[in-house]
Amino acid sequence: MPNRSAITAEGPHMPSESTAISFAPQMPPVSEDTIYNVDLDNIDCTSTYTALSYFIKEWKRAGGRNPTFIPKAVIAKLFHTLEQKQVDISSVDSVPYDAEDLHECLVLLARIQNKGAAQGGDERNFSILELVEDTLVDRKHKHHLYDIGEYVEVLGPSMIWRLEQIKNVLKTYDLDGETPIYIYETAVDHELKEDEIRWPKEALVRIFGYGPWIWQEWACLRLENKLSFCKGLNTDFEFFDISGYVKELWNVWFMDDRNQTFRDLFDRVGESGQEQLLRHIMAPFDLMEDVISNKDDRWDIEDAGVSIFTYVSLLGSGFLDGFVVFLLQLCMPIFLFSYYNSLNEDEKIAVGTREMLFAVLAYYLFKVSRDVWANFRRVVGISEEVYSKIQSLRKNVWDNGNDSFAQSLGFTFDQFMNTGYICYLYLFNMWILFNVTDPFEILGSVIFFEFLFDLDEELANSIWFDRGSRFLKAGLVGLILQQTVQQENSHTRDTYMEKVFKESSMTKSEMKGLMKRCEDAKIPDGPAFLGTNEPDETIQLLVMEERVTQLRSMDSKTSVKRIDETKPRVYFSGFFASDSPMFERHAKLRAWTQWEKLLFLFETPTLVPDDYEAGTKIVFDELDTRLTVLSEDRLWDALGVSRGRRFWRGVFDVLAFRGFRGRDFGPTRHWRTWRFFFTRLVHAFLSWTSHMIQLLFPFLTFAALIMVFLEDPRTGENVYCYLHQGDCEFERENYFQP
């Protein structure tokens, strides 16, 4: 494993701020003149060390003492000065070991880093202004993009970007031992790479407006219309250059004459701000390519351990195979119950049966109960495994109500069959073990049930089932499209604008102006808003290749095949309740005419002044912008919540039916049919039983283990013997016979 060293100045031999202060009897007073006389404007920012050393000399020249006793207000002022001058406060690489002021510089650096990490304060309470000011800062000259104390969005196993604050930056090296790699830590995340971090959307929306995110949805629909599931076609999803096509779509929108004001802003903010925006809006397309190619070894689909029910959950088809497996996993235990429930009561217990039962139950308690719990955490989506990330993506689509009826049924049974069903099956096997009279039968029962548990996964892993995992990869690409497009909010213009209002920084007056522009552009309300499948001929914003194809079709007497004519309609399984064909799930949202109007209706914000110097910190006027909503403190409740706490919150929400009552049956949409509510009702019930039996499973296993040798204190009769009508007497009499 490569060596890793903390960039923070607090090492094992360096006293922390709190330790140093505890040794001082009293902090000496510092006069206002001392603070005022320190020159921070001309600080030498050649390196981190020169900046620290310069300040210490200035501080002592002005009459100050040891850095340990510098007031917090001065530390805060110094921190903001170094931040504005883009000094890397996370690095000690420039600090020489033979410096005379080494200890003082490190003490000062430690205090500055603690100030940046907001130690001792409420990190969840800050204003949008703190995010917006540093959004466009040029970070090219730094070894790492983000610093201690900055608020960023982090992508975890939940597959949702969430806001966190960087607490530490760690430096390690690549396998060659020379190339540095920087890893970030937050209060709840560790070993984060730079591609798992990005600048918050809250800030980018206020600077660039909501137009780029409208483009993102439109690009998803154009991409889905382009992709196909057919080897040999240049539009096959594994062969097609998704990233290249999407970048062309961006250039088409960006260079349009109607986009002049946005183009001026985009050029004005500089390269760093441009990269932050593009990283945001290109995120779903980059994720698609990661899923297909597994270039970073983060999406090893073939070893993900998915089941047949996961295929149904993703694709909304394949019910025949899923139904057969479900019947097998349901009927086999019923047949066993019928058999053991009709055993001859005169059958005697063989020698060693009870001891074998105790050993198996002990194995269940110390091994199986932990496996079941680990699998439960994997299914609910808090594990780093690929299967867990698949379930997280699927749950995000479910939570937003963007899945079809067939997908909803598949997701419900996928969750239950991989959590609650396993626990119930183990408990049923325990009942069988208590009715078995031979140790070899106990072993046979254990082996048989292990086969039964893995039946759905073994079928999905068969060579003939999904060669190369193509259907699984295509299903995940479609799932990313569903998560991004959010079809649930696109049924009417009003519901779509409700989503825009929640995700953007628009005021009510700005929303009224947007609605007025929609009416002027004759964008209809109701189902006709985006719910039309228009032909490709109506598309005006075409990439170069599509324009050439269109011109060829107009020029040649022989018709040139269009995309929709060459794109085959492929189903995962065409039998028994098939859902949409591959890459046709959003066909009803292909109202290209309305989309191309909507793309240019959003005004470009004026937060970045015309005289802004690219790559610098945005400076706002005290009497204007700072009095707006930007400077109002907000409480970010989700900030700093650990993965374990998020997990238990989810468990308690399921047990209390909170999601069922609030999200699914709150403000209802008129287009939601009985199918929507039926799947939510079934899912709520099965999830509650799964979560409850999951929590009770280790206690029930322990109770079964105790029952093997437990005796009734009143009669002295063994519970296990009582269940077998006293047959343990025969066991004792024959225990020592050869």
Backbone hydrogen bonds, N-H to C=O, Kabsch-Sander energy under -0.5 kcal/mol:
donor,donor_aa,acceptor,acceptor_aa,energy
5,S,171,K,-2.5
7,I,169,V,-1.5
11,G,9,A,-1.2
14,M,11,G,-1.0
20,A,16,S,-2.5
21,I,17,E,-2.2
22,S,18,S,-1.7
23,F,19,T,-1.0
23,F,20,A,-0.5
24,A,20,A,-0.7
24,A,21,I,-0.7
35,I,31,S,-1.4
36,Y,32,E,-2.4
37,N,33,D,-2.2
38,V,34,T,-0.5
38,V,35,I,-0.8
39,D,37,N,-0.5
40,L,38,V,-0.8
43,I,40,L,-0.9
45,C,43,I,-0.8
51,A,47,S,-1.8
52,L,48,T,-2.1
53,S,49,Y,-3.1
54,Y,50,T,-2.2
55,F,51,A,-1.9
56,I,52,L,-2.3
57,K,53,S,-2.1
58,E,54,Y,-2.4
59,W,55,F,-3.1
60,K,56,I,-2.4
61,R,57,K,-2.5
62,A,58,E,-1.9
63,G,60,K,-1.3
64,G,59,W,-3.0
69,F,66,N,-2.1
70,I,67,P,-1.3
75,I,71,P,-2.0
76,A,72,K,-2.6
77,K,73,A,-2.0
78,L,74,V,-2.9
79,F,75,I,-2.7
80,H,76,A,-2.1
81,T,77,K,-1.9
82,L,78,L,-2.7
83,E,79,F,-2.1
84,Q,80,H,-2.3
85,K,81,T,-2.2
86,Q,83,E,-1.0
87,V,82,L,-2.9
89,I,87,V,-1.2
91,S,88,D,-1.0
95,V,92,V,-1.4
99,A,96,P,-1.2
102,L,99,A,-1.2
105,C,101,D,-2.5
106,L,102,L,-2.3
107,V,103,H,-2.4
108,L,104,E,-2.3
109,L,105,C,-2.7
110,A,106,L,-2.5
111,R,107,V,-2.0
112,I,108,L,-2.2
113,Q,109,L,-2.7
114,N,110,A,-2.2
115,K,111,R,-2.0
116,G,112,I,-2.3
117,A,113,Q,-2.4
118,A,115,K,-1.1
119,Q,114,N,-2.0
121,G,118,A,-1.6
123,E,121,G,-1.0
125,N,122,D,-1.5
126,F,124,R,-0.7
126,F,634,R,-1.7
128,I,632,E,-0.6
129,L,630,L,-2.4
130,E,127,S,-0.9
131,L,127,S,-0.5
131,L,128,I,-1.0
132,V,128,I,-2.4
133,E,129,L,-2.3
135,T,132,V,-1.4
137,V,134,D,-0.9
138,D,615,G,-2.6
142,K,139,R,-1.1
149,G,166,I,-2.7
150,E,147,D,-1.6
152,V,150,E,-0.5
152,V,164,E,-2.8
153,E,198,R,-3.2
154,V,162,R,-3.1
155,L,196,E,-1.9
156,G,154,V,-0.7
156,G,160,I,-0.7
159,M,156,G,-2.1
162,R,154,V,-2.1
164,E,152,V,-3.0
166,I,150,E,-2.6
167,K,185,E,-3.1
168,N,185,E,-1.6
170,L,183,I,-3.7
171,K,5,S,-2.2
172,T,181,I,-3.1
173,Y,3,N,-0.7
174,D,179,T,-2.8
177,G,174,D,-2.2
181,I,172,T,-3.2
183,I,170,L,-3.0
184,Y,192,L,-2.6
185,E,168,N,-2.3
186,T,189,D,-1.9
187,A,165,Q,-0.5
192,L,184,Y,-2.4
196,E,193,K,-1.8
197,I,194,E,-1.3
198,R,153,E,-1.8
203,A,200,P,-0.6
204,L,200,P,-1.5
205,V,201,K,-2.7
206,R,202,E,-0.9
207,I,203,A,-1.3
208,F,204,L,-3.1
209,G,205,V,-1.8
213,W,210,Y,-0.8
214,I,210,Y,-1.4
215,W,211,G,-2.3
216,Q,212,P,-1.6
217,E,213,W,-1.5
218,W,214,I,-2.3
219,A,215,W,-3.0
220,C,216,Q,-1.8
221,L,217,E,-2.0
222,R,218,W,-2.4
223,L,219,A,-2.5
224,E,220,C,-2.5
225,N,221,L,-2.1
226,K,222,R,-1.2
227,L,223,L,-2.6
228,S,235,T,-2.1
230,C,228,S,-0.5
233,L,230,C,-1.7
236,D,233,L,-1.5
237,F,228,S,-2.1
239,F,236,D,-1.1
240,F,236,D,-3.1
242,I,240,F,-1.4
245,Y,241,D,-2.2
246,V,242,I,-2.4
247,K,243,S,-2.1
248,E,244,G,-1.7
249,L,245,Y,-2.0
250,W,246,V,-2.1
251,N,247,K,-2.1
252,V,248,E,-2.2
253,W,249,L,-2.1
254,F,250,W,-3.2
255,M,251,N,-2.5
256,D,253,W,-0.9
259,N,256,D,-2.0
260,Q,257,D,-1.0
263,R,259,N,-2.2
264,D,260,Q,-2.2
265,L,261,T,-1.9
266,F,262,F,-2.8
267,D,263,R,-2.1
268,R,264,D,-1.6
269,V,265,L,-1.9
270,G,266,F,-0.6
274,Q,270,G,-1.8
275,E,271,E,-2.4
276,Q,272,S,-2.0
277,L,273,G,-1.9
278,L,274,Q,-2.6
279,R,275,E,-2.3
280,H,276,Q,-1.3
281,I,277,L,-2.2
282,M,278,L,-1.9
283,A,280,H,-1.2
286,D,282,M,-2.4
287,L,283,A,-2.2
288,M,284,P,-1.7
289,E,285,F,-1.8
290,D,286,D,-2.0
291,V,287,L,-2.4
292,I,288,M,-2.2
293,S,289,E,-2.7
294,N,290,D,-2.4
297,D,294,N,-1.2
301,I,299,W,-1.8
303,D,300,D,-0.8
304,A,301,I,-1.8
308,I,456,D,-0.9
310,T,307,S,-0.6
311,Y,307,S,-1.2
312,V,308,I,-1.6
313,S,309,F,-2.1
314,L,310,T,-2.2
315,L,311,Y,-2.9
316,G,312,V,-2.0
319,F,576,F,-0.6
320,L,575,F,-0.6
322,G,318,G,-1.8
323,F,319,F,-3.1
324,V,320,L,-2.3
325,V,321,D,-2.4
326,F,322,G,-2.4
327,L,323,F,-2.4
328,L,324,V,-2.3
329,Q,325,V,-2.8
330,L,326,F,-1.2
331,C,327,L,-3.5
332,M,328,L,-1.9
334,I,330,L,-1.1
335,F,331,C,-2.7
336,L,332,M,-2.1
337,F,333,P,-2.3
338,S,334,I,-2.4
339,Y,335,F,-2.0
340,Y,336,L,-2.7
341,N,337,F,-1.9
342,S,339,Y,-1.2
343,L,340,Y,-0.8
347,E,344,N,-1.6
350,A,437,T,-3.3
353,T,350,A,-1.7
356,M,352,G,-2.1
357,L,353,T,-2.5
358,F,354,R,-2.3
359,A,355,E,-2.1
360,V,356,M,-2.3
361,L,357,L,-2.5
362,A,358,F,-2.3
363,Y,359,A,-2.0
364,Y,360,V,-2.4
365,L,361,L,-2.3
366,F,362,A,-2.5
367,K,363,Y,-2.2
368,V,363,Y,-1.6
369,S,364,Y,-2.5
371,D,367,K,-2.2
372,V,368,V,-3.1
373,W,369,S,-1.7
374,A,370,R,-2.6
375,N,371,D,-2.6
376,F,372,V,-2.0
377,R,373,W,-2.2
378,R,374,A,-1.8
379,V,375,N,-2.4
380,V,376,F,-2.2
381,G,377,R,-0.6
382,I,377,R,-1.9
389,K,385,E,-1.8
390,I,386,V,-2.2
391,Q,387,Y,-2.3
392,S,388,S,-1.9
393,L,389,K,-2.3
394,R,390,I,-2.3
395,K,391,Q,-2.4
396,N,392,S,-2.2
397,V,393,L,-1.7
398,W,394,R,-2.0
399,D,395,K,-3.1
400,N,396,N,-1.5
401,G,398,W,-1.5
402,N,397,V,-2.3
408,S,404,S,-2.4
409,L,405,F,-2.1
410,G,406,A,-2.2
411,F,407,Q,-2.8
412,T,408,S,-2.3
413,F,409,L,-2.2
414,D,410,G,-2.3
415,Q,411,F,-2.3
416,F,412,T,-1.9
417,M,413,F,-2.9
418,N,414,D,-1.0
419,T,416,F,-1.3
421,Y,416,F,-2.6
423,C,419,T,-1.5
424,Y,420,G,-2.5
425,L,421,Y,-2.4
426,Y,422,I,-2.2
427,L,423,C,-2.4
428,F,424,Y,-2.3
429,N,425,L,-2.2
430,M,426,Y,-1.8
431,W,427,L,-1.6
432,I,428,F,-2.0
433,L,429,N,-2.6
434,F,430,M,-1.6
435,N,431,W,-0.6
435,N,432,I,-1.3
436,V,432,I,-0.7
436,V,433,L,-0.6
442,I,438,D,-1.4
443,L,439,P,-1.9
444,G,440,F,-2.3
445,S,441,E,-2.4
446,V,442,I,-2.3
447,I,443,L,-2.3
448,F,444,G,-2.4
449,F,445,S,-2.2
450,E,446,V,-1.7
451,F,447,I,-1.7
452,L,448,F,-2.0
453,F,449,F,-2.3
454,D,450,E,-1.4
455,L,452,L,-0.9
458,E,454,D,-2.8
459,L,455,L,-1.8
460,A,456,D,-1.4
461,N,457,E,-1.7
462,S,459,L,-1.3
465,F,462,S,-0.8
466,D,462,S,-0.9
469,S,466,D,-2.2
470,R,467,R,-1.1
473,K,469,S,-2.4
474,A,470,R,-2.7
475,G,471,F,-2.5
476,L,472,L,-1.9
477,V,473,K,-2.3
478,G,474,A,-2.4
479,L,475,G,-1.9
480,I,476,L,-2.2
481,L,477,V,-1.9
482,Q,478,G,-2.2
483,Q,479,L,-2.3
484,T,480,I,-1.7
485,V,481,L,-2.8
486,Q,482,Q,-1.7
489,N,486,Q,-1.6
490,S,487,Q,-1.8
496,Y,492,T,-1.7
497,M,493,R,-2.3
498,E,494,D,-1.8
499,K,495,T,-1.6
500,V,496,Y,-2.0
501,F,497,M,-2.5
502,K,498,E,-1.8
503,E,499,K,-2.0
504,S,500,V,-1.8
511,M,507,T,-2.2
512,K,508,K,-2.0
513,G,509,S,-1.9
514,L,510,E,-2.0
515,M,511,M,-2.5
516,K,512,K,-2.1
517,R,513,G,-2.0
518,C,514,L,-2.0
519,E,515,M,-2.0
520,D,516,K,-2.2
521,A,517,R,-2.0
522,K,519,E,-1.2
523,I,518,C,-2.6
528,A,525,D,-0.7
529,F,526,G,-2.1
531,G,527,P,-1.0
532,T,530,L,-1.6
534,E,532,T,-1.2
534,E,590,R,-2.2
538,T,535,P,-1.6
539,I,536,D,-1.8
542,L,540,Q,-1.3
547,R,543,V,-2.3
548,V,544,M,-2.3
549,T,545,E,-2.2
550,Q,546,E,-2.2
551,L,547,R,-2.5
552,R,548,V,-2.7
553,S,549,T,-1.9
554,M,550,Q,-1.6
555,D,551,L,-2.2
556,S,552,R,-2.7
559,S,557,K,-0.6
566,T,562,R,-1.4
567,K,563,I,-1.4
570,V,568,P,-0.9
582,M,570,V,-2.9
584,E,581,P,-1.5
587,A,584,E,-1.3
589,L,586,H,-1.9
590,R,587,A,-1.2
591,A,530,L,-0.6
591,A,589,L,-1.3
592,W,590,R,-1.6
595,W,591,A,-2.3
596,E,592,W,-2.3
597,K,593,T,-0.9
598,L,594,Q,-2.5
599,L,595,W,-2.0
600,F,597,K,-1.2
601,L,598,L,-1.2
612,Y,609,P,-1.4
614,A,612,Y,-0.7
615,G,269,V,-0.9
616,T,613,E,-1.7
618,I,133,E,-2.1
620,F,618,I,-0.5
624,D,621,D,-0.9
626,R,621,D,-1.6
627,L,624,D,-1.0
628,T,625,T,-1.9
631,S,628,T,-1.3
632,E,629,V,-1.0
634,R,126,F,-2.3
636,W,124,R,-2.9
636,W,634,R,-0.7
637,D,635,L,-1.0
639,L,636,W,-1.5
641,V,638,A,-1.2
642,S,640,G,-0.6
646,R,642,S,-2.3
647,F,643,R,-2.2
648,W,644,G,-2.4
649,R,645,R,-2.2
650,G,646,R,-2.0
651,V,647,F,-2.1
652,F,648,W,-2.5
653,D,649,R,-2.2
654,V,650,G,-1.9
655,L,651,V,-2.3
656,A,652,F,-1.9
657,F,654,V,-1.2
658,R,653,D,-2.5
661,R,657,F,-1.9
662,G,658,R,-2.9
664,D,659,G,-2.1
666,G,662,G,-0.5
668,T,666,G,-0.9
672,R,669,R,-1.4
676,F,673,T,-0.5
677,F,673,T,-1.5
678,F,674,W,-2.5
679,T,675,R,-2.2
680,R,676,F,-1.8
681,L,677,F,-2.2
682,V,678,F,-2.6
683,H,679,T,-2.5
684,A,680,R,-2.2
685,F,681,L,-2.0
686,L,682,V,-2.7
687,S,683,H,-2.7
688,W,684,A,-1.9
689,T,685,F,-2.2
690,S,686,L,-2.4
691,H,687,S,-2.8
692,M,688,W,-2.4
693,I,689,T,-2.5
694,Q,690,S,-1.8
695,L,691,H,-1.8
696,L,692,M,-1.9
697,F,693,I,-1.5
700,L,696,L,-2.4
701,T,697,F,-2.4
702,F,698,P,-2.2
703,A,699,F,-2.2
704,A,700,L,-2.2
705,L,701,T,-2.1
706,I,702,F,-2.0
707,M,703,A,-1.8
708,V,704,A,-0.7
708,V,705,L,-0.8
709,F,706,I,-0.9
710,L,706,I,-0.8
712,D,717,E,-2.9
716,G,712,D,-3.2
719,V,710,L,-2.8
720,Y,707,M,-0.7
722,Y,718,N,-2.2
723,L,719,V,-2.0
724,H,720,Y,-1.0
725,Q,722,Y,-1.5
726,G,721,C,-3.4
727,D,721,C,-0.5
727,D,724,H,-1.1
729,E,726,G,-1.4
730,F,727,D,-0.6
731,E,727,D,-1.2
732,R,728,C,-2.3
733,E,729,E,-2.2
734,N,730,F,-1.4
735,Y,732,R,-0.9
